[in-house]
């Protein structure tokens, strides 16, 4: 499996504008004032706000099939509230994550910001001036339930910091697997169930489906070979989801008509010959508060920062379990059935 987490943060990215503004430049707005004698143009001057660094930092601990096997992926995307003319890039920062003990990791700057952006989330996101930092470690230097501290020191001297409580470990219930793989009968769904994760605020279940083009060809469905879908369970106790039926609700309206037809067809289960890498991820309070929506907010999503100092942003942590699922009939070399079909 890829070391890149599959967590879909499309909605995080859409809030970023594409345009550029000049720092410190006043914008002149002409407002129309109604007067007793007619209309008159009035000049109003509005100053732009200060340039602010925004950091989106995430640490994901992946639990292996043996709970003693763990790995860690950490990444931080640095960008700005807007990109002023002449402003330096956010390269050259020193970013570290420390645990409650002596363990500390340093994130390394990457050549491409794409390594800090989940696939299918790059639309409507300007990468100008942004910088990406990542680190991976096996075994993970931190543990479920541990408080982690983030320290960001930008090249221009600005300092940002945050803390996060890693959610507790959880286990999949009733899943039969071999070496992280299991099988579904073609055109059936499976209900994933897991134990609650302490201190988690939501679960993100996402999957990268492969082999769809060939699997759907006999049904005259024009499917992409690979499709990414996500589902969400809200709250610590919401610990089950039907796969693949309950995935794709959020992706449906952002897809073209061909992909929508595929998502509709997948409600009946995986077609024979296809496969999916499934990740179930328990995320912390900071992660949820940065992505949550208000009951009524015309300006967009409501975000509560968890990074402070000379900037703002989010420091979120998560615990993840992964499994490979394939749709096939019983045969030599095939993995065991995941469990009883949901439908």
N, C-alpha and C positions, 0 to 999 in steps of 0.2 A: 504493500500500500504506500501511497505517497506520504511524505512527511508533512505535507501542507495540510493543516486542518481544513475541513470542508464547511465550516460554519459560515452561513450565508449572512453577510452584512450589507446587502444591497441598499436597504433603507438608510443605513448610516451614511452611505456615499452620496445619496441623491440630494442631500441638503447642501452640498458644496457647489458654489457657483463656478462658472467657467470664465467670467470676465476678469479684467485686471483694472485696478484703480491705483492712483498715485498717492502715496502716503503724504499726509500733511496738506494735501491740496484741498482748497475749499471748493465745494460744488455750488454753483449759482443756480437757483431755482426761481423761475418767474411765476408768481402766484397771482391769480386774478382776484381783485377786491371789488366788491359791489359797493358803489358809492351812490349818494343821492343824485349826483349829476351824471352818472354813467359808470363805465368800467375803467380801471386804471391798473397797469402792470406794476407790481411791487416786487423789488428785488429782495430775496431772502438768502442769507448765507448760512450754510450748514457745514461744520467741520467734521471730517471723517474721524472715526475713533482710532486709537493707537493700534499699531500692529501687534497682534497677539499670537503666540505660538499655541497650536492645538496638538496635543499628543493623544493618540489612540493606542494604548498598550494592552496586550493580552498575553496571558500565560495559560497554556493548556497542558495538563498532565493526562497522559493516555495510560490506562491500566491494561496490562497484557492479559492473556488467557490464564496465566498464572499470576496471581495478584502480586507476587514478588517482582514481577517484570514491569517496569514503568519506564516511560520516556517523556521527555518534555520538549515542547516547542514554544518559543516566546518570540513575539514580534512587536515592534513599535513603529507606527507611522507618524512622522512629524510633518505638519503642514501649518498654514496660517489662516487667520480669519479672512484675509484677502492677500493678494500678492502685490505689494507696492513696487513701483518702478525703482530699479536699482538696488533692491533688497538682496542680500546674499542668500544663497540656498541654505537649507538647514542641515547640510553635510557637516561632518566633523564633531558631532555631539558624542558625549560619553554617557552611555546608558547602562545601568546595572540593576539587577534584581537580587535582593537578599532575603534569606529566610530568617527564622527565629534563632537558628544556630549560627555556625560559622560559614555556611555555604553561600556563595555569591556567584552569579554568572554575569558576564558582560556581553551585551548584544553587539553584533558586528554589522557595520554599514554594508548594504548590498548595492550592486550595480543598478538594479531596477526596483522601482517602487511596487511593481506587480507582485513581488514576493510578500508584500504586506497587505495585499488586497485579494480577497477571496474571488475565485473565478466567477464570471458573470456579473461582477459588481462594478466594473470599470466605467460603465456609461455614466455620463453626467458628472464625471470626476476629473478635475484638472490636476495633473501631477506636477505642474510647473512649480519649482522651488521646493517640492516635498522631498523627503528622504526616508528610506526604509532601513530598519535595523532588526536583525534576527539572531536567534541562538537556538541550538538543538542539543540535547544531552540524553544519553542512555547509559546507566539508569538515571532517572530524574533526581536532581539534588534536593528536591523539596517533596513534601508529603501532603496527602489530603488532610484538610483541617488546619493547615499551617497558615500563619499570617505572613504575607510577603510584603516587602517594601520596595518601591520603585524610586530610583534617583536618576534624573535627567539633567545633564549639564551641557547646555547648548554652546556652540563655538563662540558666540558673542558674549558669553558669561551668564546668561539667564539660567536660573535653576528652577526645576519643577519636581514635585514629589507626590507620591500617593501610596496608599496601603490597600491590601485586599485580603480577605479571608477565603482561602481555597475551600470550595465545597467538599463535603465528605465523600468517601468512596461509596459506590453502589454496585449492586450485582444484578445481572440478568436472571430472571426467574423462568424456569421451565424450558430454556433454550438448549437444544442438543447441538453440539458442534464438534468438529475435529480440526485442530490447528487453526481455529478462528474461521472455519468455513462450515456452512450448512446449506441445505437444499430445500427448495419449494417445488411442489407439483406445479406444472405449467398452469397459468391462468387461475392461480389461487393467491389469497392474501394470507399474511401471518401477523398475529397480534404480539408485538413485543411488550413485555412486562418487566419492570425492574423495581428494586427496592428504593425507598426514598433516599435522597442524598442530603445529609445534614447541611444546613445553611445555604442550600440552593434556592433560587427564586424562580427558575424556569428550566425547562429541558428543550434543547434544540435537537431534533432528529433530522439529519440530512443524509442524502444518498447521491452517489454518482452512478447512474445507470449506464451500462455499456452493452454493445451488441444489439441495439434496438433496430437499426436499419434492416438487418437481415431477418430478425425475428418478426418484424411487422410487414415484411415485403409481401408475403403470401396473402395478406389481408388488404392490400392496396392502400396501406397507410404510409405516407411519406414521412418517415421518422428520421431524426438525426441519429447518428450512431451512438452518441453520448448525450445524456441529459442529466442536469443537476436539479434536484428537487428538495424542498425543505418542509418540515412540519414543526409545530411548536406546542408544547404542553406547559401551561401556566401554573405555577405554584409547586411547592415541594411535594405535595401528595398526588399530583396528576402524573402518574407513573405508567402509562400505557399508551400505545399508538398502533393503529393498524397499518401495516406496510404491504404494498405501496399506496393503498387506498387513501389514507389520510395525509399523504404528502402531495405537494404541488398546488395547494390552495393559494398560497401567496405568489407562486410563480405563474399561475394561469393567466392573470390579467396583463403580465408583462411579456407574454409569449406571442409569437405569431400564430396564425391559424393552424399550420401544420403541427406545431408543438402542442397547441391546445387539443387537437384531435388525439395526439399521443397520450396526453395526461388523462383525457376522458377514457381512453382504452385501458390505461393502467389501473383504473379503479376496479377492474375485474381481476387484476393480478399480473404478475410478470409473464410475458410470453416465453415460450420454450426457446432455450438457447441464449437468453439474455442473462445478465448478471449485475450485481449491485454491490458497491462498497457502502455500508451503512455505518454511520456514526451517531451514537446517542451521547449527548453532552449536557452535563449539569452545569449551569452558569450561575455566577454569584450576583449579589445585589447591585454592584457597580455596573456590571454588564447590562442588566435589565434596565436600570434607571437611565442609562445613556441612550437606550434604544426605544424606550416606552413611548406610547402615544397618549395624548390627553383625550378626555371625553369630547371636548370641542376646542380645537386649536387651529384657526385658519392659517397661522403662520407655519404650521408643520408639526413635527414631533416635539414633545417636551423632553428636555434632557437635563439630567442632574449630574454635574461633574464630580469626579472623584480624584482628579489631579489638581493640585494647587501650587501656589508660588507665583513665579513670573510667567504665567500662562494658564491654560486650562486643558481639560480633556477627560479621558476615562482610563482607569487601570482596572481591567477585569480579569478574573481567573475562572478556570473551568476544569472539570474532571470529565474524561471521555472514555467510552468503550467502543470498539469497532468490531464488525463482523462482515465477512464476505458471504453474500447470498447468491445462489445460482438457481435458475429455473430449468429443471431437467427431470426426466423419468429416472427411475431407479436403474442402476447399471454398474458394471465394474469400475472401481476407482471413484465413483461419485461419493460426495460427502453425505452424512446422514440427514434425514429430514429435520428441519429446524424444530418442528413440532406439528401439532394438529393444525390443519388449515382453518382460517377464520371463516371462510365462505365455502 
